[in-house]
C-alpha cells in the first residue's frame, strides 16, 4: 500500500473518530434532557391541579415511563459508541400554574425532537445507521408526547 493510501485511511479513521466523539457529546446532551423530562413528568403528573387536567396528568405518568426508556436506549448507544453516559441532567423547571407546566413540557418536547433530528443527521453522516433508526423510534414517541400536550393546551 502506498503512503498516499495509508494517509487516506488514517484521515478516514480520524474523521470517523471525530464524528463519533461529536455524536457522543450530542447524545449525552440528549440524555441529560431525557433525565430532565423524567423529573418534570413525574412532578407535573401529581402537581397538575384542576379537573380539566385529569386526563393529561395520567398521560404524563406514561410519558415519564417512556422517557426512562429513551434514556436507557440513549445510554446504551453512548456506551456502544465508546462513550460514558452522563449522570447529570439538565436543570428541571417548575411552575405552580398547571397551564405553564404543560407549556414547559411542550417546549421541552419540541427542543428534544429538534435535537434528535440533528443527531440522526450526524449518525447517518458517520454511517451509524442503527443509531439513526433507534433515534427515529424515540422521535416517534416524542412527537406523540407533543401531540398530547398540544391537545391538553388546546393548540390543535
SULWO-V736140 format. One record per run of one state. SS is the DSSP state (H for helix, E for strand, C for the rest). FROM is the first residue (numbers start at 1). LEN is the number of residues. If there is no record, write none. Layout:
BEGIN
<<SS;FROM;LEN> <SS;FROM;LEN>>
END
This chain:
BEGIN
<<C;1;2> <H;3;45> <C;48;3> <H;51;30> <C;81;17> <H;98;28> <C;126;3> <H;129;25> <C;154;3>>
END
